[in-house]
Amino acid sequence: MLADTTHFAQRQLTIQSAWEFLDLTGTQPTQPFAKKRFTAIGECMVELAATGEGIFRQGFAGDTFNAAWHARRTLPPEWTVSYFTAVGDDSMSTRMLAFMRREGIETDRVRRMAGKSPGLYTIELNSGERSFNYWRDTSAARSLADDADVLTQAVEESDAILFSGITLAILSPAGRETLFAVLARARARGAMVVFDSNIRLRLWPHAAAAREAVMTAAGIATMALPTESDEAALFGETGQRAVAERYVAAGVTEVVVKAGPQPALIMWPRGHALLGPDQPINPVDTTGAGDSFNGSYVANRLLGHSPEVAARFAHVAAGRVIQAFGALV
């Protein structure tokens, strides 16, 4: 189901702005992918974002969904951006899917499960930094990889597939193995497989399980988008370069090690670069900053832009997100 014309026109304006930005860099896209489908896999949740004393705004968000949302605003209309997850048969799940479609994201392959519902979280802020409370133990998305055939069909035509450490953490061990197998086949046929480690240790039974899953994912991914502080907490490394080199050694061909407001380290077969935002920004709410960076970066790489140009664009997107409340700006 296509988005309505109002939302489509808004996306066109956003896309035009993106191309104006790229024109200013003096670059042109080179050798974009011949096919036109980007799929993100994970959990979209009901979001309650604090906007004042005791006041919360209800929305829908989640790390990989946020990335898909920003990719939709960067990619031109001939690209399909799809989301794969599992939701319930309740009214909130129906509203969530309707929201995705209005935002231009395809939901045709989303699993609907009887008697299930989405997870929920709240965001509370302190000087722009956020803290979360989650209710996701019975989330339908925990079963998104239970059916290997459905999962395979969801990604079989995709040129790029994005998943995250949170995607892995919410699955059962058997579900993780199924997801790994499907993604490995996608990489073997030539798809770009993108992994954002997004490490949340409280979602894992113990750190060893998280380390094993992250490194298995690294061995399957072609692109990794880790965050330095997350990786240091789990692996004990010092410095972005050490993080990047570990991913490269695992088989990743392009790594972007994010460091919040500090420059990101990019490492790819033809070189490396350290690129940060053009200017410092006082954050209102940092929720979704890394997700917006991910979606914008991947979309620009799919359009054929260099890693440096993609990173510059991604920093602009993240800078806009942290100046407003909630994950989607």
C-alpha positions as CSV (number, residue, x, y, z in Angstrom):
1,M,0.0,0.0,0.0
2,L,1.5,3.3,-1.0
3,A,1.7,6.4,1.2
4,D,-0.9,9.1,0.7
5,T,0.0,12.0,-1.6
6,T,0.6,14.5,1.2
7,H,3.3,12.3,2.8
8,F,4.7,11.5,-0.6
9,A,5.1,15.1,-1.5
10,Q,6.7,15.8,1.9
11,R,9.2,13.0,1.2
12,Q,9.9,14.5,-2.2
13,L,10.8,17.8,-0.6
14,T,13.1,16.1,1.8
15,I,14.8,14.2,-0.9
16,Q,15.2,17.4,-2.9
17,S,16.9,18.9,0.1
18,A,19.2,15.9,0.4
19,W,20.3,16.3,-3.2
20,E,20.9,20.0,-2.7
21,F,23.2,19.1,0.1
22,L,25.1,16.7,-2.0
23,D,25.3,19.2,-4.9
24,L,27.2,21.5,-2.5
25,T,29.8,18.9,-1.9
26,G,30.6,18.9,-5.6
27,T,30.2,15.1,-5.8
28,Q,28.0,12.9,-8.0
29,P,26.8,9.4,-7.3
30,T,28.8,6.6,-9.1
31,Q,27.6,3.1,-9.9
32,P,24.5,2.9,-7.7
33,F,22.9,-0.5,-7.2
34,A,21.0,-1.7,-10.3
35,K,18.2,-3.0,-8.0
36,K,16.1,-0.9,-5.7
37,R,15.2,-2.5,-2.4
38,F,16.4,-1.8,1.1
39,T,15.1,-3.9,4.0
40,A,15.5,-3.3,7.7
41,I,14.8,-6.1,10.2
42,G,14.0,-5.7,13.9
43,E,11.5,-4.4,16.4
44,C,9.4,-1.3,16.2
45,M,7.9,-0.4,19.5
46,V,5.3,2.0,20.9
47,E,7.2,5.1,22.0
48,L,6.2,7.4,24.8
49,A,8.6,10.4,24.7
50,A,8.7,12.9,27.5
51,T,7.9,16.4,26.3
52,G,7.2,18.1,29.7
53,E,6.3,17.5,33.3
54,G,4.3,14.3,33.3
55,I,3.4,14.7,29.6
56,F,4.4,12.1,27.0
57,R,3.9,12.0,23.2
58,Q,3.0,8.6,21.7
59,G,4.7,7.5,18.6
60,F,6.4,4.4,17.0
61,A,10.1,3.8,16.9
62,G,12.9,1.3,17.3
63,D,16.5,1.3,16.2
64,T,16.3,-0.4,12.8
65,F,12.9,1.1,12.0
66,N,14.4,4.6,12.8
67,A,17.2,3.8,10.3
68,A,14.7,2.7,7.7
69,W,12.7,5.9,8.2
70,H,15.7,8.1,7.6
71,A,16.8,6.0,4.6
72,R,13.4,6.6,3.1
73,R,13.9,10.3,3.4
74,T,17.3,10.1,1.6
75,L,16.6,7.5,-1.2
76,P,14.6,8.6,-4.3
77,P,11.1,7.3,-4.9
78,E,12.2,4.4,-7.2
79,W,13.8,2.7,-4.2
80,T,11.5,0.6,-2.0
81,V,12.3,0.7,1.7
82,S,10.7,-2.2,3.6
83,Y,10.5,-3.2,7.2
84,F,10.4,-6.8,8.4
85,T,9.2,-7.6,11.9
86,A,6.4,-9.4,13.7
87,V,3.4,-7.6,15.2
88,G,0.2,-8.6,16.9
89,D,-3.5,-8.5,15.8
90,D,-4.4,-5.8,18.2
91,S,-5.4,-2.2,17.3
92,M,-2.0,-0.7,18.3
93,S,-0.3,-3.1,15.8
94,T,-2.8,-2.0,13.1
95,R,-2.0,1.6,13.9
96,M,1.7,1.0,13.8
97,L,1.5,-0.6,10.4
98,A,-0.6,2.2,9.1
99,F,1.9,4.7,10.3
100,M,4.8,2.9,8.5
101,R,2.8,2.9,5.3
102,R,2.0,6.6,5.6
103,E,5.7,7.2,6.0
104,G,6.5,5.4,2.7
105,I,7.8,2.1,4.2
106,E,6.5,-1.1,2.8
107,T,5.0,-3.5,5.3
108,D,3.7,-6.3,3.0
109,R,5.9,-9.0,4.5
110,V,5.4,-8.2,8.2
111,R,4.2,-11.2,10.2
112,R,0.9,-10.7,12.2
113,M,0.5,-13.0,15.2
114,A,-2.8,-13.7,16.9
115,G,-2.9,-12.7,20.5
116,K,0.3,-10.7,20.4
117,S,1.1,-7.0,20.7
118,P,4.1,-4.6,20.2
119,G,6.6,-3.8,22.9
120,L,6.5,-0.3,24.6
121,Y,9.1,2.0,26.0
122,T,9.3,5.4,27.6
123,I,12.0,8.1,27.2
124,E,12.9,10.4,30.0
125,L,15.4,13.2,29.6
126,N,18.1,14.8,31.7
127,S,20.0,17.7,30.0
128,G,19.4,16.2,26.6
129,E,20.6,12.7,27.6
130,R,17.9,10.0,27.6
131,S,17.0,7.0,29.8
132,F,14.6,4.3,28.8
133,N,12.1,2.0,30.5
134,Y,11.0,-1.0,28.5
135,W,8.0,-3.4,28.4
136,R,8.9,-5.9,25.7
137,D,8.9,-9.4,27.2
138,T,5.8,-10.4,25.3
139,S,6.5,-8.4,22.2
140,A,5.5,-10.1,18.9
141,A,8.8,-9.1,17.4
142,R,10.6,-11.6,19.5
143,S,9.2,-14.2,17.1
144,L,10.2,-12.5,13.9
145,A,12.8,-15.2,12.9
146,D,10.8,-18.2,14.0
147,D,9.7,-19.0,10.5
148,A,12.7,-19.4,8.2
149,D,10.6,-19.4,5.0
150,V,8.8,-16.2,5.8
151,L,12.1,-14.5,6.8
152,T,13.8,-15.7,3.6
153,Q,11.0,-14.3,1.5
154,A,11.2,-11.0,3.3
155,V,14.8,-10.4,2.2
156,E,15.2,-12.4,-1.0
157,E,14.8,-9.5,-3.3
158,S,16.7,-7.0,-1.2
159,D,19.9,-5.3,-2.3
160,A,20.7,-4.1,1.3
161,I,19.6,-5.5,4.6
162,L,20.1,-3.8,7.9
163,F,19.9,-5.5,11.3
164,S,21.2,-4.7,14.8
165,G,22.4,-6.1,18.1
166,I,19.0,-5.4,19.5
167,T,17.4,-7.5,16.8
168,L,19.7,-10.3,17.9
169,A,19.1,-9.8,21.6
170,I,15.3,-10.1,21.5
171,L,15.4,-13.4,19.6
172,S,15.6,-16.9,21.0
173,P,18.9,-18.7,20.3
174,A,17.2,-20.7,17.6
175,G,15.8,-17.5,16.1
176,R,19.3,-15.9,16.0
177,E,20.7,-19.0,14.2
178,T,17.9,-18.8,11.6
179,L,18.5,-15.1,11.1
180,F,22.3,-15.7,10.7
181,A,21.7,-18.4,8.1
182,V,19.3,-16.3,6.1
183,L,21.6,-13.3,6.1
184,A,24.6,-15.4,5.2
185,R,22.8,-16.6,2.1
186,A,21.9,-13.0,1.3
187,R,25.5,-12.0,1.5
188,A,26.5,-15.0,-0.7
189,R,24.2,-13.8,-3.5
190,G,25.7,-10.3,-3.4
191,A,23.5,-8.3,-1.0
192,M,24.9,-5.6,1.2
193,V,24.4,-6.8,4.8
194,V,24.6,-4.0,7.3
195,F,25.1,-4.6,11.1
196,D,24.7,-2.0,13.8
197,S,25.9,-3.7,17.0
198,N,23.8,-1.4,19.2
199,I,24.8,-3.3,22.3
200,R,22.3,-3.3,25.2
201,L,23.8,-5.7,27.8
202,R,20.6,-5.8,29.9
203,L,18.9,-7.6,27.0
204,W,21.4,-10.4,27.1
205,P,21.7,-13.2,29.7
206,H,25.5,-12.5,30.1
207,A,28.2,-10.6,28.3
208,A,29.7,-13.7,26.7
209,A,26.5,-14.4,24.8
210,A,26.5,-10.8,23.5
211,R,30.1,-11.0,22.4
212,E,29.5,-14.3,20.6
213,A,26.5,-12.9,18.7
214,V,28.1,-9.7,17.8
215,M,31.2,-11.4,16.3
216,T,29.0,-14.0,14.5
217,A,27.1,-11.0,13.0
218,A,30.4,-9.4,12.1
219,G,31.4,-12.5,10.1
220,I,28.3,-12.2,8.0
221,A,28.0,-8.4,7.5
222,T,29.6,-6.5,4.7
223,M,29.2,-3.2,6.5
224,A,29.3,-2.5,10.2
225,L,28.2,0.6,12.1
226,P,29.3,0.1,15.7
227,T,29.5,2.7,18.4
228,E,32.9,3.1,20.2
229,S,31.5,3.3,23.8
230,D,29.3,0.2,23.3
231,E,32.2,-1.8,21.9
232,A,34.5,-0.7,24.7
233,A,32.1,-1.8,27.4
234,L,31.7,-5.2,25.9
235,F,35.1,-6.0,24.4
236,G,37.4,-3.8,26.5
237,E,39.1,-2.1,23.6
238,T,40.6,1.4,23.6
239,G,40.1,3.6,20.5
240,Q,38.0,3.5,17.4
241,R,40.8,2.0,15.3
242,A,40.9,-1.1,17.5
243,V,37.2,-1.5,17.1
244,A,37.4,-1.1,13.3
245,E,40.3,-3.5,12.9
246,R,38.4,-6.2,14.8
247,Y,35.4,-5.9,12.5
248,V,37.7,-6.0,9.4
249,A,39.4,-9.1,10.7
250,A,36.0,-10.8,11.1
251,G,35.3,-10.2,7.4
252,V,33.5,-6.8,7.2
253,T,34.6,-4.7,4.2
254,E,33.4,-1.3,5.4
255,V,33.3,-0.1,9.0
256,V,32.1,3.2,10.5
257,V,32.9,3.5,14.2
258,K,30.6,6.2,15.6
259,A,31.6,8.2,18.7
260,G,28.6,10.5,19.5
261,P,29.5,14.1,18.8
262,Q,33.1,13.2,18.1
263,P,34.4,12.3,14.6
264,A,33.5,8.9,13.2
265,L,36.2,6.6,11.9
266,I,35.5,5.1,8.5
267,M,37.6,2.2,7.2
268,W,37.0,0.7,3.8
269,P,39.2,-1.2,1.3
270,R,40.5,1.9,-0.5
271,G,41.3,4.0,2.5
272,H,40.2,5.4,5.9
273,A,38.9,8.8,7.2
274,L,38.0,10.5,10.4
275,L,35.0,12.8,9.9
276,G,32.9,14.7,12.4
277,P,30.0,17.2,12.4
278,D,30.7,20.6,10.9
279,Q,29.8,22.3,14.2
280,P,28.9,21.4,17.8
281,I,25.2,21.2,18.7
282,N,23.6,21.4,22.1
283,P,21.2,18.4,22.2
284,V,17.6,18.6,23.2
285,D,17.1,14.8,23.0
286,T,19.8,12.4,21.7
287,T,17.3,9.6,21.1
288,G,17.7,8.1,17.6
289,A,20.9,10.0,16.7
290,G,22.8,6.9,15.8
291,D,19.9,5.4,14.0
292,S,19.5,8.5,11.8
293,F,23.2,8.4,11.1
294,N,22.9,4.7,10.0
295,G,20.0,5.2,7.7
296,S,21.4,8.2,6.0
297,Y,24.9,6.7,5.7
298,V,23.6,3.4,4.1
299,A,21.2,5.2,1.8
300,N,24.0,7.5,0.5
301,R,26.3,4.5,-0.1
302,L,23.5,2.7,-2.0
303,L,23.3,5.8,-4.2
304,G,27.0,5.4,-5.0
305,H,28.4,8.3,-2.9
306,S,31.8,7.9,-1.3
307,P,32.1,7.0,2.4
308,E,33.3,10.5,3.2
309,V,30.2,12.2,1.5
310,A,27.9,9.6,3.1
311,A,29.4,10.4,6.6
312,R,29.0,14.1,6.1
313,F,25.4,13.7,5.1
314,A,24.8,11.3,8.1
315,H,26.2,13.8,10.6
316,V,23.8,16.5,9.2
317,A,20.9,14.1,9.7
318,A,21.9,13.2,13.3
319,G,22.4,16.8,14.1
320,R,18.9,17.6,13.2
321,V,17.5,14.7,15.2
322,I,19.1,15.7,18.5
323,Q,17.5,19.1,18.3
324,A,14.0,17.8,18.8
325,F,12.1,15.3,21.0
326,G,11.8,11.7,20.0
327,A,13.6,9.4,17.6
328,L,11.9,10.5,14.4
329,V,12.3,14.1,13.4
